[in-house]
Amino acid sequence: MEKKHRSINYWEEARRLILIVIASVIMAANIKSFVQAGGLFPGGFNGLTILIQRSAQKFAGIALPFTLINFLLNAVPAVISFKFIGKKFTIYSCLMIVLTSVLTDIIPAVPITEDVLLICIFGGIINGFAIGLCLMGRATSGGTDFIAVALSNRLNIDAWNYVFLGNAAMLVVAGLLFGWEQALYSIIFQFASTQVVRMLNARYKRNTLFIISDDSEEIYDRIRQTTHHSATMFHGTGLYNGEPRTMLYTVISGDQVKEMTKTVREIDPHAFINVIKTDQVAGNFYQQPDD
């Protein structure tokens, strides 16, 4: 039994590593093929790194490597993440940062199109997809992603729109230094990226479940075991036939909805399940900690 448990752990670590490597390659290739071709400023510390690079080149004539700047910018957030979010989470995130930085310096630039609007839309989608893969591997691409995860963990809110606002502030600086056209195009890039991340990353979303079933107690036991969340049971009357009914009310993470719905169906194929998106939860809500 113990042997099986170890193999499952090794598979999980291998899965995380594969996702992070793929995400790093995609993000680095996207920077060289779309971001640089369009003269854009992507979100987070990658965008800040590019802003510093271009500023040093334009105003001081110095060509700074992407890797060095990105490492320095991520040093403090990485230390904070290691202390307050999770050690393994931070180590995998640092691997993502290192791979992306080194690959960005190594991979040759291959412009795919010169249409800036296409670059913004598809570059943003690809960037969001890379970040989404990274988050599926329970890591981040660093910088503002560390901040977003910390806010999501501690305040139980979807913080990605706040990150978008922070990126917009950075673009104001870029607009003042390099012209407003590329800065405004970069907003389209960042918006597309943010929406893809929010769509792919269900972990920090909240969903309310209303479950009407004759097997409510057994369903509650499975909710507690599977999600570590409690529930509230209501007793009422089914107005269609006048029979007494019970209803469970609970709030769970977005990535648990599919599994929980399947579990309820296995217990009671005739259960009525209503899933409602929840914007914010105040109070005691269990969030699986980052390792």
Backbone bond lengths (Angstrom), bond angles and torsions (degrees), N, CA, C in turn:
res aa  C-N    CA-C-N  psi(-1)  N-CA   C-N-CA  omega(-1)  CA-C   N-CA-C  phi
1 M - - - 1.479 - - 1.523 110.85 -
2 E 1.334 114.07 -41.22 1.468 118.95 -179.53 1.521 110.86 -65.51
3 K 1.382 115.62 -36.54 1.463 120.17 178.81 1.516 111.72 -61.67
4 K 1.328 116.46 -42.03 1.463 121.77 179.63 1.518 110.71 -62.71
5 H 1.331 115.74 -40.82 1.468 120.35 -179.58 1.528 110.85 -61.71
6 R 1.348 116.47 -40.53 1.461 119.96 179.74 1.525 111.46 -66.25
7 S 1.349 116.93 -41.36 1.465 119.62 -179.12 1.517 110.83 -63.32
8 I 1.339 116.78 -36.69 1.461 120.50 177.40 1.522 110.25 -63.74
9 N 1.327 116.95 -40.73 1.462 120.99 178.83 1.526 111.10 -64.53
10 Y 1.332 116.03 -43.02 1.461 119.50 179.64 1.530 110.95 -63.62
11 W 1.333 116.68 -39.38 1.459 119.99 178.52 1.520 110.52 -64.25
12 E 1.327 117.03 -40.49 1.456 121.09 179.82 1.525 111.16 -63.98
13 E 1.340 115.87 -42.39 1.467 119.42 178.85 1.532 110.49 -65.98
14 A 1.339 116.52 -39.51 1.468 120.37 178.64 1.520 110.59 -64.45
15 R 1.333 116.13 -40.07 1.478 120.80 178.29 1.522 110.75 -62.29
16 R 1.322 116.83 -44.88 1.477 120.86 179.18 1.522 110.33 -61.15
17 L 1.327 115.73 -44.32 1.464 120.44 -178.15 1.524 111.01 -62.92
18 I 1.335 116.91 -43.64 1.464 121.27 179.99 1.528 110.92 -62.68
19 L 1.336 116.73 -44.65 1.468 120.93 179.32 1.524 111.20 -60.68
20 I 1.330 116.51 -41.65 1.469 120.84 -177.86 1.526 110.85 -68.66
21 V 1.333 116.85 -41.10 1.470 119.79 178.66 1.530 110.38 -63.53
22 I 1.331 116.56 -46.10 1.474 120.14 179.31 1.528 110.47 -61.77
23 A 1.348 116.35 -44.50 1.467 120.57 179.75 1.528 111.20 -61.37
24 S 1.336 117.37 -39.11 1.470 121.55 179.58 1.524 111.37 -64.11
25 V 1.325 115.96 -44.72 1.472 120.67 -179.65 1.530 110.15 -63.20
26 I 1.347 116.31 -45.13 1.466 120.53 -179.27 1.524 111.00 -63.39
27 M 1.336 116.32 -44.08 1.459 119.50 -177.79 1.528 111.66 -66.16
28 A 1.328 116.69 -43.33 1.463 120.45 179.58 1.530 111.13 -64.82
29 A 1.336 116.78 -43.93 1.466 120.77 178.71 1.526 110.59 -64.02
30 N 1.318 116.65 -36.17 1.466 121.02 178.91 1.530 111.13 -65.95
31 I 1.317 116.06 -39.98 1.472 119.96 178.13 1.525 110.40 -62.34
32 K 1.343 116.63 -43.70 1.458 120.00 -177.23 1.529 112.97 -76.45
33 S 1.340 117.85 -32.20 1.465 120.85 -174.25 1.531 113.45 -92.68
34 F 1.338 117.46 -33.03 1.457 120.72 -176.21 1.531 112.10 -112.76
35 V 1.330 116.85 -54.67 1.461 120.60 -173.19 1.523 111.54 -60.57
36 Q 1.315 116.75 -52.01 1.464 119.54 -177.61 1.522 111.82 -70.12
37 A 1.347 117.12 -34.59 1.464 120.40 178.51 1.522 111.28 -63.71
38 G 1.334 116.80 -35.44 1.461 120.45 -179.48 1.511 113.57 -92.92
39 G 1.349 117.62 -1.66 1.456 120.76 -177.49 1.518 112.02 63.59
40 L 1.354 116.87 32.72 1.460 121.99 -173.78 1.524 111.81 -90.36
41 F 1.332 114.54 168.43 1.459 122.11 174.86 1.528 107.43 -121.82
42 P 1.341 117.89 102.79 1.462 119.58 -179.35 1.518 110.81 -69.70
43 G 1.320 116.45 172.95 1.453 120.21 -177.12 1.517 112.94 -76.44
44 G 1.320 115.21 170.08 1.454 121.98 174.05 1.519 113.39 69.81
45 F 1.334 114.45 -158.54 1.462 120.05 -176.68 1.522 112.40 -75.50
46 N 1.345 117.17 -19.15 1.472 118.49 172.54 1.525 109.77 -63.71
47 G 1.339 116.26 -43.06 1.460 120.48 177.63 1.511 111.80 -66.07
48 L 1.343 116.36 -40.88 1.463 120.14 178.62 1.525 110.90 -65.05
49 T 1.336 115.93 -36.65 1.469 120.21 177.35 1.525 110.71 -62.70
50 I 1.330 116.18 -45.19 1.467 120.28 179.05 1.527 110.79 -64.82
51 L 1.331 117.29 -37.94 1.464 121.37 177.64 1.529 110.48 -61.65
52 I 1.332 117.10 -44.11 1.468 120.94 178.67 1.524 110.36 -66.10
53 Q 1.331 116.80 -42.01 1.471 120.85 178.06 1.532 111.40 -56.77
54 R 1.322 115.60 -50.69 1.469 120.03 -176.84 1.519 111.39 -68.48
55 S 1.322 117.20 -34.98 1.463 120.78 178.15 1.528 110.40 -65.84
56 A 1.344 116.90 -43.76 1.464 120.83 178.91 1.524 111.01 -64.09
57 Q 1.330 116.06 -38.61 1.461 120.14 -179.94 1.529 111.46 -69.08
58 K 1.345 116.13 -41.75 1.460 120.28 -175.14 1.525 112.81 -75.64
59 F 1.331 116.26 -43.48 1.472 119.81 -171.65 1.524 113.77 -97.84
60 A 1.353 117.82 -19.83 1.466 119.34 -178.63 1.523 112.47 -125.40
61 G 1.338 116.82 -7.36 1.460 119.99 -179.87 1.516 113.23 68.41
62 I 1.347 117.25 24.50 1.463 122.14 -178.42 1.524 109.47 -107.28
63 A 1.328 116.71 129.93 1.466 121.54 177.38 1.528 108.81 -96.14
64 L 1.317 116.46 101.18 1.463 121.53 -179.10 1.526 110.49 -90.31
65 P 1.346 118.35 139.04 1.471 120.73 178.05 1.525 110.89 -72.54
66 F 1.321 115.68 142.84 1.464 121.89 179.49 1.529 110.53 -59.15
67 T 1.349 116.04 -42.07 1.465 121.27 -175.39 1.523 112.03 -58.85
68 L 1.322 117.78 -48.99 1.470 121.70 -176.46 1.523 111.50 -60.46
69 I 1.321 117.22 -48.35 1.467 120.97 -178.03 1.527 110.70 -64.03
70 N 1.321 116.30 -44.98 1.462 120.02 -177.45 1.527 111.51 -64.15
71 F 1.341 117.01 -38.22 1.464 120.30 177.39 1.526 110.77 -62.50
72 L 1.326 116.86 -45.38 1.462 120.97 -177.48 1.526 111.46 -65.34
73 L 1.323 116.85 -41.36 1.465 120.47 -179.35 1.533 111.67 -65.89
74 N 1.321 116.61 -35.55 1.466 120.20 -175.28 1.523 113.76 -87.36
75 A 1.324 117.50 -5.23 1.467 120.35 -175.24 1.526 112.43 -59.57
76 V 1.336 117.09 -51.78 1.472 120.66 -177.19 1.527 111.89 -67.71
77 P 1.362 120.04 -49.73 1.470 119.16 176.91 1.524 113.18 -57.15
78 A 1.349 117.27 -34.18 1.466 120.42 179.73 1.531 111.05 -66.50
79 V 1.319 116.48 -40.92 1.471 120.72 178.38 1.530 110.13 -64.07
80 I 1.340 115.99 -44.28 1.477 120.37 178.72 1.525 110.05 -62.24
81 S 1.337 116.97 -42.67 1.461 121.20 179.51 1.520 110.89 -63.34
82 F 1.325 117.08 -41.11 1.465 121.99 -179.98 1.521 110.80 -60.90
83 K 1.337 115.23 -36.09 1.464 120.40 -177.55 1.510 113.54 -81.18
84 F 1.352 117.16 -39.94 1.467 120.20 -168.91 1.533 114.97 -111.94
85 I 1.328 119.22 -20.81 1.472 119.99 -176.66 1.526 110.85 -102.47
86 G 1.326 118.26 -58.56 1.460 120.75 -179.63 1.517 110.46 174.06
87 K 1.317 116.79 142.31 1.460 120.76 -175.08 1.524 111.74 -72.72
88 K 1.347 116.50 -50.86 1.464 119.43 -179.40 1.527 110.58 -66.12
89 F 1.331 116.04 -38.80 1.463 121.79 176.06 1.534 110.33 -55.57
90 T 1.330 116.31 -45.07 1.468 121.04 -178.83 1.519 111.47 -68.84
91 I 1.322 117.19 -39.52 1.470 120.75 179.98 1.528 110.68 -62.73
92 Y 1.329 116.83 -45.45 1.466 120.07 178.16 1.537 110.76 -65.57
93 S 1.330 116.61 -36.83 1.468 120.17 177.61 1.528 110.76 -64.64
94 C 1.334 116.16 -40.41 1.467 119.87 177.96 1.526 110.76 -65.42
95 L 1.331 116.81 -35.11 1.462 120.13 175.25 1.522 110.21 -61.86
96 M 1.336 116.24 -42.03 1.461 121.59 177.06 1.533 110.30 -60.27
97 I 1.322 116.48 -44.76 1.469 121.19 -179.72 1.526 110.83 -62.66
98 V 1.340 116.74 -46.35 1.469 121.60 -178.13 1.524 110.65 -63.14
99 L 1.326 117.12 -49.58 1.467 120.61 -178.63 1.528 111.49 -61.74
100 T 1.344 116.25 -45.75 1.467 119.61 -179.23 1.519 111.06 -62.04
101 S 1.337 116.52 -43.35 1.466 121.00 -178.18 1.525 111.37 -64.27
102 V 1.336 115.93 -49.85 1.474 120.15 -178.08 1.525 110.77 -64.44
103 L 1.318 117.35 -44.37 1.469 120.68 -179.76 1.525 112.13 -64.71
104 T 1.338 116.41 -34.05 1.469 119.53 178.06 1.523 110.93 -64.17
105 D 1.330 117.09 -34.38 1.463 120.35 177.38 1.523 112.10 -77.81
106 I 1.338 117.01 -25.79 1.473 120.88 -174.74 1.525 113.06 -92.31
107 I 1.345 117.04 -45.33 1.468 121.07 -174.30 1.535 110.71 -62.96
108 P 1.315 118.16 130.85 1.473 120.01 178.73 1.529 111.31 -71.95
109 A 1.326 115.38 149.83 1.465 120.68 179.12 1.528 109.54 -72.80
110 V 1.355 116.13 127.55 1.469 121.08 178.38 1.524 107.62 -130.30
111 P 1.355 118.23 85.73 1.469 120.01 179.42 1.529 111.12 -61.88
112 I 1.325 116.66 132.76 1.467 121.36 -178.30 1.523 111.74 -96.49
113 T 1.323 116.74 -36.36 1.462 121.77 179.18 1.524 109.59 -149.14
114 E 1.323 115.94 156.70 1.461 120.11 177.93 1.522 111.73 -102.66
115 D 1.321 117.48 -2.29 1.457 121.80 178.43 1.534 108.90 -75.93
116 V 1.338 116.10 111.75 1.466 120.65 -173.27 1.525 111.86 -63.93
117 L 1.338 117.37 -36.18 1.465 119.91 -179.30 1.527 110.51 -65.97
118 L 1.335 117.13 -42.25 1.464 120.44 176.50 1.519 110.90 -63.51
119 I 1.329 115.74 -39.58 1.462 120.41 178.03 1.532 110.62 -60.39
120 C 1.340 116.26 -43.49 1.471 121.41 -179.66 1.521 111.75 -62.00
121 I 1.329 115.72 -48.46 1.472 120.05 -174.39 1.528 111.25 -70.31
122 F 1.335 116.31 -54.34 1.464 118.47 -176.11 1.526 111.81 -74.60
123 G 1.324 117.03 -34.20 1.466 119.45 174.96 1.525 111.08 -63.03
124 G 1.334 116.80 -40.62 1.462 120.96 177.85 1.516 112.09 -65.09
125 I 1.339 116.53 -42.02 1.470 120.67 178.79 1.529 110.52 -62.67
126 I 1.337 116.11 -44.96 1.466 119.95 -179.68 1.529 110.66 -65.06
127 N 1.324 116.78 -40.64 1.465 120.75 178.64 1.535 110.86 -62.49
128 G 1.337 116.35 -44.21 1.459 120.74 177.90 1.517 111.80 -63.54
129 F 1.344 116.24 -37.94 1.462 120.51 178.28 1.524 110.73 -63.83
130 A 1.341 116.46 -41.40 1.474 120.22 178.94 1.524 110.89 -63.60
131 I 1.337 116.99 -43.70 1.466 120.42 177.94 1.524 110.32 -64.25
132 G 1.340 116.47 -39.11 1.459 120.78 178.17 1.520 111.89 -61.11
133 L 1.341 117.61 -43.23 1.466 121.28 176.83 1.524 110.68 -61.10
134 C 1.321 115.26 -41.93 1.462 120.49 179.27 1.530 110.73 -60.86
135 L 1.322 116.88 -44.54 1.462 121.21 179.92 1.533 111.22 -67.03
136 M 1.346 117.00 -33.61 1.469 119.85 175.01 1.529 110.53 -62.99
137 G 1.327 116.45 -30.05 1.462 121.34 176.09 1.510 112.56 -83.93
138 R 1.343 116.63 11.64 1.460 124.49 179.99 1.530 110.84 53.97
139 A 1.344 113.86 53.36 1.461 122.48 174.35 1.523 106.63 -149.17
140 T 1.326 117.19 179.31 1.457 120.98 176.39 1.522 109.42 -133.09
141 S 1.318 115.42 169.80 1.468 119.75 176.26 1.521 110.83 -87.73
142 G 1.342 116.96 8.39 1.465 121.51 173.82 1.515 113.66 94.31
143 G 1.339 115.26 -179.65 1.462 122.08 174.73 1.510 114.01 58.84
144 T 1.335 116.03 -120.65 1.460 121.37 -177.02 1.528 111.95 -65.88
145 D 1.344 117.71 -22.47 1.468 119.74 176.61 1.527 110.68 -65.84
146 F 1.348 117.07 -36.59 1.462 120.30 173.82 1.529 109.72 -56.98
147 I 1.340 115.01 -44.19 1.464 120.61 -178.42 1.521 110.55 -65.12
148 A 1.339 116.99 -43.64 1.467 121.22 -179.29 1.520 111.39 -61.54
149 V 1.333 116.80 -43.65 1.465 120.62 -179.71 1.523 110.39 -66.29
150 A 1.342 117.06 -41.05 1.466 120.48 179.40 1.527 110.87 -61.69
151 L 1.334 116.94 -43.86 1.469 120.45 178.51 1.522 111.38 -64.72
152 S 1.336 115.62 -41.64 1.461 119.84 -179.83 1.523 111.25 -63.73
153 N 1.343 116.40 -40.49 1.463 120.65 -179.19 1.520 112.35 -69.24
154 R 1.335 116.34 -43.36 1.459 120.00 -171.83 1.523 113.27 -87.04
155 L 1.344 117.39 -32.71 1.466 120.20 -175.94 1.519 113.45 -109.15
156 N 1.346 116.91 -2.98 1.475 121.30 -179.79 1.530 112.65 55.74
157 I 1.345 116.66 44.39 1.459 120.78 178.93 1.524 109.47 -126.57
158 D 1.320 115.51 157.88 1.461 121.61 174.42 1.527 107.03 -83.56
159 A 1.342 116.71 104.48 1.465 121.06 -168.64 1.525 114.31 -93.04
160 W 1.335 117.59 0.10 1.468 118.33 -171.84 1.527 112.66 -68.32
161 N 1.316 117.80 -30.59 1.468 118.77 176.35 1.529 111.70 -68.94
162 Y 1.328 117.30 -30.63 1.463 120.44 175.92 1.528 110.00 -68.65
163 V 1.325 116.18 -36.23 1.464 120.30 175.49 1.523 110.20 -62.95
164 F 1.336 115.58 -39.83 1.464 120.30 178.18 1.530 110.70 -60.37
165 L 1.326 117.81 -39.86 1.462 121.51 178.37 1.527 110.86 -65.58
166 G 1.335 116.50 -39.23 1.467 119.99 177.27 1.516 111.31 -64.66
167 N 1.317 116.17 -39.29 1.468 120.09 177.29 1.522 111.21 -65.36
168 A 1.331 116.61 -36.42 1.458 120.43 178.70 1.527 110.75 -62.47
169 A 1.333 116.71 -37.10 1.469 120.73 177.61 1.531 110.35 -63.33
170 M 1.342 116.28 -39.65 1.459 119.86 177.44 1.523 110.73 -63.53
171 L 1.334 116.52 -35.62 1.458 120.23 -179.23 1.526 112.42 -68.94
172 V 1.320 117.18 -26.69 1.465 120.39 175.24 1.530 109.27 -61.95
173 V 1.334 115.57 -43.22 1.470 120.37 177.75 1.528 109.79 -63.93
174 A 1.334 116.99 -43.94 1.458 120.90 179.20 1.523 111.18 -61.67
175 G 1.337 116.00 -38.70 1.463 120.28 178.79 1.521 112.05 -64.48
176 L 1.320 115.79 -40.17 1.466 120.11 179.62 1.530 111.58 -66.74
177 L 1.334 116.63 -33.99 1.464 120.48 -176.14 1.528 113.77 -87.88
178 F 1.349 116.67 -35.74 1.462 119.02 -170.88 1.530 114.23 -124.09
179 G 1.319 117.27 4.48 1.461 119.41 179.90 1.513 111.00 104.36
180 W 1.331 114.87 149.36 1.462 120.10 -171.82 1.520 114.14 -81.76
181 E 1.326 117.71 -20.95 1.469 119.12 -175.57 1.521 111.74 -61.65
182 Q 1.360 117.26 -50.86 1.461 120.24 -178.60 1.529 111.19 -69.73
183 A 1.332 115.96 -33.28 1.466 119.20 178.77 1.526 110.79 -65.53
184 L 1.325 116.99 -41.73 1.466 120.63 179.73 1.528 111.20 -69.41
185 Y 1.322 116.37 -38.86 1.470 119.25 174.91 1.534 110.30 -62.23
186 S 1.333 116.38 -35.17 1.461 120.49 -179.18 1.522 111.68 -65.10
187 I 1.343 117.51 -29.09 1.466 120.65 176.99 1.526 109.93 -63.06
188 I 1.342 116.43 -39.73 1.473 120.25 177.34 1.529 109.49 -62.74
189 F 1.336 115.73 -44.03 1.463 121.70 178.30 1.529 110.21 -57.81
190 Q 1.325 116.97 -49.19 1.464 121.35 -176.60 1.528 111.80 -68.57
191 F 1.317 116.57 -36.77 1.463 119.95 179.28 1.532 110.21 -63.93
192 A 1.347 115.73 -46.08 1.471 119.97 178.52 1.521 110.55 -60.81
193 S 1.315 116.50 -42.01 1.462 121.24 179.70 1.522 111.53 -63.28
194 T 1.340 116.57 -45.25 1.470 121.46 -178.74 1.522 111.68 -62.21
195 Q 1.328 117.01 -41.51 1.463 120.33 -178.46 1.526 111.39 -66.89
196 V 1.322 117.26 -37.65 1.461 120.45 177.98 1.525 110.17 -66.37
197 V 1.331 116.97 -41.61 1.468 121.07 178.55 1.523 110.23 -61.26
198 R 1.332 117.01 -45.64 1.467 121.11 -179.37 1.530 111.49 -64.72
199 M 1.320 116.44 -32.42 1.459 120.31 179.72 1.531 111.35 -73.59
200 L 1.344 116.81 -40.91 1.459 121.09 -176.59 1.518 113.12 -80.02
201 N 1.334 116.74 -30.75 1.457 119.98 -173.36 1.521 110.74 -98.96
202 A 1.339 115.56 96.59 1.470 120.39 -176.59 1.523 112.83 -90.98
203 R 1.319 117.94 -7.96 1.459 120.10 -172.04 1.518 113.15 -60.41
204 Y 1.335 116.95 -39.21 1.457 120.36 -175.18 1.526 112.82 -94.56
205 K 1.338 116.05 9.44 1.460 119.88 172.97 1.525 108.80 -90.73
206 R 1.319 115.89 156.71 1.456 121.01 -179.42 1.529 109.04 -119.76
207 N 1.320 116.12 139.20 1.460 121.36 177.13 1.523 109.95 -131.73
208 T 1.331 115.12 137.79 1.462 121.39 177.06 1.519 108.92 -96.99
209 L 1.323 116.01 132.60 1.462 121.21 177.48 1.523 109.93 -111.55
210 F 1.330 116.08 129.42 1.459 122.74 168.39 1.530 106.12 -112.23
211 I 1.328 116.81 117.40 1.461 120.95 -175.27 1.531 109.12 -121.94
212 I 1.330 116.32 117.82 1.465 121.39 176.53 1.522 107.67 -104.82
213 S 1.352 115.71 119.42 1.463 119.87 -175.49 1.524 109.80 -158.15
214 D 1.327 115.35 156.56 1.463 120.94 173.76 1.526 111.22 -83.22
215 D 1.337 116.81 -6.78 1.473 121.17 179.74 1.521 110.53 -114.78
216 S 1.333 117.02 41.75 1.460 121.92 -173.12 1.526 113.28 -61.04
217 E 1.322 117.72 -38.36 1.465 120.03 -177.55 1.527 111.28 -67.55
218 E 1.329 117.01 -42.12 1.465 119.94 177.51 1.531 110.63 -65.91
219 I 1.331 116.33 -39.14 1.468 120.35 177.94 1.524 110.32 -64.23
220 Y 1.337 116.51 -41.17 1.469 119.40 178.45 1.532 111.16 -60.91
221 D 1.335 117.24 -42.07 1.464 120.41 178.66 1.521 111.28 -58.38
222 R 1.333 116.09 -40.81 1.468 119.91 179.53 1.525 111.16 -70.39
223 I 1.338 118.04 -36.58 1.471 121.35 176.21 1.528 109.53 -60.13
224 R 1.321 115.70 -46.85 1.469 120.67 -177.66 1.524 111.06 -64.86
225 Q 1.328 117.33 -41.82 1.458 120.87 -178.67 1.527 112.24 -71.12
226 T 1.329 115.42 -39.70 1.473 120.21 -174.18 1.514 113.21 -80.72
227 T 1.326 117.54 -43.79 1.465 121.14 -172.67 1.526 113.86 -109.81
228 H 1.326 117.83 -10.47 1.473 123.14 -176.28 1.526 112.02 64.15
229 H 1.336 116.77 19.47 1.463 121.38 175.54 1.524 109.24 -103.36
230 S 1.319 115.06 150.57 1.453 119.38 174.73 1.530 108.56 -92.17
231 A 1.320 116.84 -172.45 1.462 121.26 -179.22 1.526 108.70 -155.08
232 T 1.307 115.86 166.52 1.472 122.11 175.92 1.516 108.30 -118.21
233 M 1.335 116.12 134.24 1.457 120.62 -178.94 1.530 110.16 -104.85
234 F 1.326 116.09 129.77 1.462 122.31 177.05 1.537 108.65 -111.27
235 H 1.321 116.24 141.01 1.461 121.18 175.76 1.531 108.59 -108.25
236 G 1.310 115.99 132.71 1.460 119.82 -178.45 1.515 111.25 -151.15
237 T 1.309 114.42 -163.98 1.465 121.15 -178.63 1.516 109.75 -128.46
238 G 1.310 116.62 128.77 1.459 120.53 174.98 1.518 109.52 -73.20
239 L 1.316 117.35 115.70 1.467 120.65 -172.85 1.528 112.98 -74.00
240 Y 1.337 117.12 -15.81 1.460 118.92 179.28 1.531 111.19 -69.19
241 N 1.350 115.51 -43.47 1.465 118.60 -178.37 1.520 113.57 -124.09
242 G 1.359 117.40 1.21 1.455 121.27 176.62 1.515 114.96 75.16
243 E 1.344 118.08 12.65 1.459 120.74 -178.65 1.529 110.73 -87.71
244 P 1.356 117.61 149.30 1.475 120.33 176.99 1.527 110.24 -67.68
245 R 1.330 116.58 138.26 1.467 121.92 -179.59 1.517 109.42 -133.14
246 T 1.312 116.71 158.19 1.467 121.91 174.32 1.526 109.14 -120.73
247 M 1.333 115.72 145.27 1.460 121.27 179.91 1.521 109.69 -130.36
248 L 1.324 116.35 132.92 1.459 122.34 176.22 1.521 109.50 -98.99
249 Y 1.334 115.77 138.18 1.467 122.24 176.09 1.521 107.41 -121.62
250 T 1.333 116.93 126.69 1.458 120.40 177.75 1.518 110.02 -152.98
251 V 1.322 116.57 157.92 1.463 123.10 176.42 1.521 107.68 -119.64
252 I 1.334 117.42 128.00 1.460 122.09 -178.87 1.525 109.82 -132.62
253 S 1.315 116.24 170.77 1.464 121.20 177.93 1.523 110.53 -72.63
254 G 1.320 116.44 151.52 1.454 121.24 -176.20 1.515 113.73 -59.73
255 D 1.358 117.23 -33.51 1.458 119.20 -178.09 1.528 112.77 -78.43
256 Q 1.350 116.57 -1.91 1.466 120.05 178.92 1.532 112.39 -101.40
257 V 1.329 117.16 -7.78 1.470 121.00 -173.59 1.530 111.46 -63.17
258 K 1.320 116.94 -48.23 1.463 120.66 -176.51 1.529 111.14 -60.70
259 E 1.327 115.72 -46.08 1.463 120.45 -179.49 1.529 111.32 -64.32
260 M 1.359 115.03 -41.61 1.462 119.15 -177.40 1.527 111.02 -69.44
261 T 1.324 117.39 -39.20 1.461 120.89 178.19 1.525 110.60 -62.19
262 K 1.328 116.36 -42.52 1.463 120.99 177.98 1.525 111.00 -62.48
263 T 1.344 115.86 -41.13 1.466 120.70 179.80 1.525 111.59 -62.92
264 V 1.339 116.24 -43.73 1.466 120.62 179.39 1.518 110.41 -62.16
265 R 1.339 117.06 -41.30 1.468 121.50 179.77 1.534 111.20 -64.29
266 E 1.337 116.20 -34.36 1.463 119.04 178.70 1.525 110.84 -67.70
267 I 1.330 116.83 -37.50 1.460 120.97 -179.49 1.527 110.89 -75.12
268 D 1.335 115.47 -46.49 1.469 120.46 -177.96 1.528 109.67 -138.79
269 P 1.334 117.67 97.52 1.476 120.84 -178.66 1.530 113.43 -60.07
270 H 1.354 117.01 -19.30 1.459 120.42 -177.56 1.537 112.68 -99.85
271 A 1.334 117.13 8.55 1.469 120.38 -178.75 1.528 110.57 -64.91
272 F 1.337 115.03 146.35 1.467 121.35 175.53 1.530 107.27 -101.25
273 I 1.335 116.14 122.21 1.469 121.00 -175.44 1.524 109.20 -122.14
274 N 1.325 116.12 125.12 1.463 121.68 176.66 1.525 108.27 -116.39
275 V 1.342 116.88 119.18 1.464 122.63 -178.90 1.522 108.57 -106.41
276 I 1.335 116.72 124.08 1.456 121.99 -177.67 1.524 109.43 -123.66
277 K 1.325 117.41 132.61 1.463 120.96 175.91 1.525 109.78 -68.00
278 T 1.316 116.38 136.81 1.462 122.42 -178.27 1.523 109.15 -117.87
279 D 1.327 117.02 122.18 1.461 120.73 -176.49 1.529 112.43 -73.10
280 Q 1.318 117.20 -41.69 1.459 119.67 -176.02 1.523 110.05 -154.12
281 V 1.330 115.44 145.13 1.465 121.69 178.75 1.518 108.64 -120.88
282 A 1.320 117.20 128.94 1.463 122.31 175.36 1.521 107.80 -111.28
283 G 1.310 117.08 128.82 1.450 119.85 -178.67 1.516 111.03 122.88
284 N 1.321 116.35 -165.36 1.456 122.03 -174.93 1.523 110.23 -80.59
285 F 1.325 115.57 109.52 1.469 120.61 179.12 1.523 108.17 -129.74
286 Y 1.332 116.87 124.11 1.461 120.20 -177.65 1.522 110.72 -77.22
287 Q 1.319 115.66 124.54 1.460 121.85 174.56 1.518 108.55 -118.38
288 Q 1.333 116.25 121.52 1.460 119.08 179.41 1.523 109.07 -56.40
289 P 1.344 116.98 123.49 1.463 119.55 -175.16 1.519 111.87 -69.53
290 D 1.338 116.11 150.62 1.458 120.61 172.99 1.527 107.67 -76.31
291 D 1.354 114.76 137.56 1.461 117.69 -173.80 1.519 111.57 -80.42
